[in-house]
């Protein structure tokens, strides 16, 4: 079973400019993370966009849905910014049927060295292989159905509604 990864950016892939103190996007860190995690599952990676999810448009959410529909794989992980992950999950649930789609991200950029991204990535990869068809959010070792999850900004974690 091959798992398709669709990269959209988010905190997961942000870089830090030491001179200006700004965060920016360059390339996805996904291949490095999968290698470090010693992933042995057949994986295909497609970078759709590299943006902060707060900047994501409905057209870009539709682009993610179309990529899910076009994927030959039935198991898909979408790396995504945490701020609007649930909104994208809602769009995918309305458009993508018969596939298991798991959205994941990070609260701390991978390049900071203390990121939750590697753990979240591994969890999402595992959940994508075992959950039935549907759309899910995976963060902090947990999975949530798309319609029973929210980001609790005060706690800095995802939780059931």
C-alpha positions, 0 to 999 in steps of 0.5 A, a space after each residue: 500500500 502506497 501512501 500519498 503525501 500532499 504538502 501545503 506548507 504550514 508551520 511544518 515547513 517554515 524556515 527561520 531567517 536569523 537576520 530578520 527573525 522572520 519565518 518563511 518557506 523554501 522547500 518541504 522538510 518532508 523527505 528529511 523527516 521521513 528519512 529520519 523517522 526511517 519510514 519503510 512504507 511506500 510513499 509518494 510526495 507531491 508539493 501543492 503549495 507552500 503557504 501559511 494556512 491563514 493565507 489559504 483561499 477557497 480555491 487552494 482548498 479546492 486544489 487540495 481536494 482535486 489532488 486527493 481525487 486525482 491521486 491513484 492512492 486511497 491513503 493520503 496524508 495532507 501536511 497543513 497549517 494548524 490554524 485552518 486545518 479543520 476548514 480544509 478538512 470540511 472541504 475535503 469531506 464534502 468532495 472526497 469519498 472512498 479514500 482515507 485522508 489524514 491532515 496533520 501539521 505542527 505547532 512548532 516549525 521543524 527547523 526549530 529542533 523542538 518540533 512536534 512535527 516528526 511525531 505528528 507526521 509518524 502518527 498521521 502516516 500510521 493512522 492513514 494506513 489503518 483508519 477507514 475511508 473518511 477525512 481525519 485530523 491527526 495531532 499529538 498522537 490522536 486522530 479526530 473525525 473532521 467534524 469532531 475537532 477544533 484547535 484549542 488556541 489557549 491550550 495549543 492543542 487539538 481536541 474534540 468538540 
